[in-house]
Amino acid sequence: NMTPEETPNGHSHMQAWLLGSNQIIPILAGQMCTGTWQRLFLVELDSPRDREVVVMVWGVAPPDAHHKEV
């Protein structure tokens, strides 16, 4: 069911399914709370191209916190 100009990428969908596409990471005092051997990294599974990364922060900020858009 592919057109001639489409690139096969079923393997990319399976890899993304196995790895997952989101994470929940606690933040304390402005730092990610990860274990000794835990890291957060992004992996491109389907040929290089521009991507958008969305970060959603839930919680309560202290009254003196400043809102910053990046």
C-alpha positions in Angstrom: 0.0 0.0 0.0 2.9 2.4 -0.6 3.4 4.9 -3.4 6.7 4.8 -5.4 7.9 8.0 -3.7 7.4 6.7 -0.1 10.3 5.4 1.9 9.8 2.1 3.7 9.6 2.9 7.4 7.7 0.0 9.1 10.8 -0.8 11.1 10.8 2.7 12.5 7.3 2.4 13.7 8.1 -0.9 15.4 11.2 0.5 17.1 9.2 3.5 18.3 6.5 1.2 19.6 9.0 -0.9 21.6 11.0 2.1 22.9 8.0 4.4 23.6 7.7 8.0 22.7 7.2 9.8 26.1 8.8 9.9 29.5 7.8 11.3 32.9 10.8 12.6 34.8 10.5 14.3 38.2 12.2 17.6 38.6 13.5 18.8 42.0 15.2 22.1 42.6 15.6 22.6 38.8 17.3 19.2 38.2 16.0 16.0 36.7 15.8 13.3 39.3 17.4 10.3 37.6 19.1 7.3 39.0 22.8 6.7 38.8 22.7 5.0 35.4 19.6 6.7 34.0 19.8 9.2 31.1 17.4 10.9 28.8 18.2 10.8 25.1 16.5 11.3 21.8 16.8 8.8 19.0 16.0 9.3 15.3 14.5 6.1 14.0 13.3 7.2 10.5 15.9 9.2 8.5 17.1 12.7 9.5 14.6 15.6 9.2 13.4 18.5 11.2 11.6 17.4 14.4 9.6 19.1 17.1 10.2 18.2 20.8 7.4 19.1 23.2 8.1 19.5 26.9 5.1 19.7 29.2 5.8 20.7 32.8 3.1 19.9 35.5 3.3 21.1 39.0 3.4 24.1 41.2 6.2 26.6 40.9 7.3 28.7 43.9 5.8 32.2 44.0 9.1 33.8 43.0 9.6 31.6 39.9 9.8 33.3 36.5 8.1 32.1 33.5 10.5 31.5 30.6 9.7 30.5 27.1 12.4 28.7 25.1 
